[in-house]
Amino acid sequence: MDTTVLHATMAAVAEGRIPEDAVELDRLARDIVAAAGTSTQTLAVIVAVRREQMDNTPQWLRWAAEELGLSGSYLHHLRKVGDMLLHLATAGSVAAQHYRRVFPLAYNRLIVLARLRGDEIAAFLRANPNLEGRSREELRCLVDAWQGLAKEDRRSRQPSLPGLDLFLDFAERNEDKAAEIFTAAAATPERAEMCVKTGFRLVAGALANYKAAPAEHLEKLAQIRADLVDELTELDAAIAAAHEQL
């Protein structure tokens, strides 16, 4: 694939200068399909690598916005998929085989796999050798089943809190659409305030468990801190924009 020719031809089509030669059109279509097949996966890996290379989250967020026009939940989902792929690519020769196996999967399936922890993903892939032909819903069921024991353990230890198990299971099954669903659920100022208050309490409760054994959960605490910094950076940007409008 000659990417220079591909980009030039795509730019011409975007301007309304459409080739008429059938051979050229067929070649263009094949090249686009070939590039599109792994473009999102490649972007996810790049996003994750660039985050590792940068000193802090705000710098990474600026890079993503300025260089790629990416922000918000899509950017963070890309990073999550990229982190998963990087883990497989760098965890030894066996894991690298899994990397080559899952890399071509559609992005909406990789999002489902990214629900698994880094130390779970290779074992899950070994236990499920025929993922390539699975639908997204079938893959979700497999991941749900894999995590089922952990869920049952969690429920057995959890005090009664009506609806929480249903909410958590729904959130896990719909992780790739979570931002859209939760934004719609908190669409009014009153609902937004209730969600923020409840969300803070849930986060505080979850963090209390991690902070009780920080050495055991060091990597997780670092990831949570990075995610919170991301949110604070976006809040700062929103506040600054509001001040400019006053």
Helices and strands as residue ranges (DSSP letters): H 3-14, H 22-53, H 57-63, I 64-68, H 72-90, H 93-102, H 107-113, H 118-127, H 136-146, H 148-157, H 164-173, G 175-177, H 178-185, H 189-211, H 218-245
